[in-house]
Amino acid sequence: MNISALFKRIKNSFRPQAELQDEVVIKFLHVLEHARAEELSCGDMFARLDEFVETEVQAKDAGKITPLVREHLDMCPDCCDEYEALLAVLENTIEK
């Protein structure tokens, strides 16, 4: 099934409407491909890092809860170093 057919099927399941033109669908897909959430700066990252690490220590998947933080850590060595240091401190201070 191509994208245009999928859009038509979804659209028709709600109520009958005029058929989408291919160029409208293509423009919409172009917008979706280039849509991106705002990236975090290192300052924003440090403000959220404590909560992110605490979530991970609690055995929750912090990367799924806050994917922008995980993405920033994967791309920024300085923030990743800070993350690893904080994680090590918390893991060593939590009672087991």
Steps between C-alpha positions, in 0.01 A plus 500: 500500500644837408482809720236671289271196526555487874403866539190444289398200709542688828325808366206301367452318828405828672273661239487537127709787368657613178796292391843625605719607215833324472690827535325568834599156627858548383524840671358352820755217493777753438392695808494181708847397382647834599304551819726472800454583862714779634848383589628536855794725576759384754347742752155346448659159526663569836166627635337165411790264567425433869146388424616291204761315706258444791252347257765267364615396847138409581525244216276697268582563136587869525592509132143424400357745752730785398641417155649846441721460806613156383570638152704789641704261717574285195632803311676710767809352671512767773140441608551124471798522737288695748220245464734205561653666807159578649375150422802344672447715810131411525556129437763489776291690756168318460438228755475159342 
